[in-house]
Amino acid sequence: MEQQELEAALARNADATYRDFTARLNPSAHRIIGVRVPSVRAIAKTIRDPHTFLDAFPSFCDPAYEEVLIAFILTGKLKDPQETILRLEALLPFNDGWGTNDTLCQGLTLMKTHPDAFWSYLVKKSKSQNPWDVRFSVVSMMDWYLDDAHIDRILDIVCDIDREPTYTMLAAAWLLATAMIRYPSKVLILLNNDCLDVPTQKKAIQKALESRRIQDELKQTLRMMRQAPGERSLPTSHPVPSR
């Protein structure tokens, strides 16, 4: 499917009200057509040859947010880990927002079945100077690697990454809150460790308190940590999106 044909299909499913709503959420710097995600996924299914589409996509002129989502969805359908990594290298430059990033990560199911094939790649991306590469690494680890074999290394990586960019900090906090479900003791130790900055610590606690999968007893401990005397005098970060 060529770009002109794809844009026509997206335009037929566009909704100006939804476009304006999505733009306010700031999911990407790409222009937004205004197509709901279920419709984007349905259009992606009509592409008969994902490989040909992915070959052509990097040369698309000013791709829309929804076109980037389709490229990322199709990447998640690939069956070979090495090909997937090659495609990621070509496509990650188009990853520029939480919407593109998190759609890509949640579709990479090969990371679950072939974790060793992707692990070193994710570690490399966690050290990138591009904050969206770092978010890609952190969210992928959260989605597919929170297990006994990787949890300690992941927590070390969260401490080591540059969490200054807002959406990198939010990804780190999101991972910590999710990891707390299976590894509460490990995460609590980290939350009391000097390696974490205050905004990440506070956001991780907030997201854990919002979770329905964390027990009330643990939430009470987190509330006590949040209200600890030593924390009250620390500066509060500016409001940031929940993701």
N, C-alpha and C positions, 0 to 999 in steps of 0.2 A: 504494500500500500504506500503510495507516494504521499508527500506532505500535503499537497493540494487536496487529494482525495480524503485524507484523514481529517484535515481541517473542516471540510464540508460535512463529514459525518459528525464531528464534534459540534459544529454550528447548529445542526439539526436538533441537537439535544441540549442546547444552551438555554439558560434561564438568567435573565439580567439581574433579577433580585438575588438569586443565589450567587451570581458572580460578585455582586457588591458585598454580600455577607461574607463570602470567602476572602475577598480582598482585605476586609477589616481584620481577619485573623492572621494575616501576613504569613501564609504558609510557604511562600517562595517569592523571589524577585522576578520570576518569569511572568509575562502577561497571563491573565486569567480569562478563559473563555466563559466559564460558569456552568460546567457540566458536573453533575453529582457523581460521586465515586462509583456507585453501582453501574451507572451508565458508562463511565470510563472503562470499567472492567469488562462490560459487555462488548464494547467496541474493540477492546484488546483481543477478545476471543475470536473476533472475525478476521484477524490477521492470520492468514494461512501459513506464512513462512516467517516465523520470528527472526530467523538468522538473517534473511535478506533485509528485513526491517531494521534490525540492529546494525547491520553493515551501513545502511544509508543514514541512520539517525544522526550521527555526529556532524553530518553536512547539512542538516536542516537549517533553514534560515529563521532565526529568532523563534525557536520552538516555544510553544505555549506551555503553561504549567501542566495541563492535562496531557499534552504530548510527552512531556518528560515522565509523567506517571505511567503512561502506557509503555514507554521504553523500559522503565524500571520493573513494571509488572511482568513483561516478557522476559527480562533477565532472570527473574525468579522462577521461570518455567524451564530453564535450561537444565540438562541432565548431567553435564560434565563439569566437575569443579574447576579444572584448569581453564576451560573455555569461559566459565563464569567469571573467573578472576580477570581474564583478559578483557572481557566485556566491561567489567567494573572499572578497570583502568581507563577505558574510553568514555565511560558514562559519568563517573564521579564528578568531573568538572561541571556537569549540569545540576548537581546536587547543591542547592543554595537556600534551603529552608527546611523547617521541621516537617512540612507536609511531604516534600519530595523524599527527605531522608527516611522518615519512619515508614512510608509506603515501601521503599526499597528494602529496608531491613526486615520487615515482617514477612516479605515474600521469599526471602532467601532460605527456603526450607532445606536446601542441600547442606547448610551448615549444621543442621541437626543430624543428618545421616552420614556426613563426611566431615566431622569437626576438625580432624587433624589437617585436612587439606586447606582449610581457611585460616587456621589459628595464627600462623606466623604473619599472614597478610594483614589480619586485624591488628596485631601488635604493632606492625610497621605503621599502619594508618593512625594509631593512637599517638604516634610521635610526629605527625604531620604539622606543618605550619598553618595548614588550612583548617579552621575550626569545624567546618562541615565534614571533613575527613575524620576528624576526631570524634564528632558526634556519631558519624556512621559506625566507627569502631565500637564506641561505648554502647550504643543502642543494639547493635548486632550481638555483642557479648551478653547484654541483658536478655535479649530474645532467645538466644540459642546456647549459651555457655554457662549458665548458672548451675553448675553441678560440682560434685566433689573434686573432680579432676582439675577444675579451672578456677574455683572460687578464690583461693588465696592469691593467685597471680592477678586475677581481675581486680581485687581490692588494692593490690599494690599499684596497678595501672591507674586506677581512679585517683590515687594519691599523687601519682607522677604527672598526670596530664595537666596541660594549661587550662585551668577552669575560669580564667578571666572572661572569655566571651560568654555572654549570657546563656546561649543555647547549649554550650558545652557544660556549663555549670548545672543547668537544668537536667541534662542527660545524666550527669554523674549522680545527682540527687535522686533521679528517677530509678537508676540502677540500684543505688543503695537501699531505697525503700522496697524495691522488688526483692532484692537479695535477703532482706530482713525476714521475709516469709519463711525461707528454708534455713537461713544461717543467722539467726538473731544475735547469738553471742559474738560471732565474728564482726558483725556490722556495729554492734554496740561498742566493742573495743575500738573500732576505727573512729566512731563518732566522738569518742573521748580522746582521740589521738591528735597531737598538734599538727599532723600533716594536712588536716582539712581546714579550709577557710570557713569563716562563720556563715557566709551566705549559703554555701553548699550544705553545711551541717543543718542549718535551720530549714532549708527547703527539703532535705531528706526526711527530717522529722515531720514536717508538715505533711508530706505526701504519705508517709507511713501512717500517720494518724487518720488520714482520709481513706486508707485502705480497709476494705471489709474482710481481708484475708489475714489480718494481723490481730492476734488475741488481745483482749482487753487488758490483761495483766501487763503485757509488753507495752501497750499504749500508755498505761499509767506511768511506767518507767520513763517513757519518752517525754511525757508531759513534765515530769520532775526534772529531766535534763533540760528541757526548754526553759523552765522557770528557775534554773540554778542561779544563785546569787551572782556568780562570776559572769554569767551571760547577760544579765540585765543591763550592764553598763556598756556592752558592746554595741556598735552602731548597727542599725537595721538597714538591710539592703533596700534599694528602690523596688517598687512593685514590678514583678516580671510575670510573663505568661506562665501558666501552670505546667506546660510541657517542657 
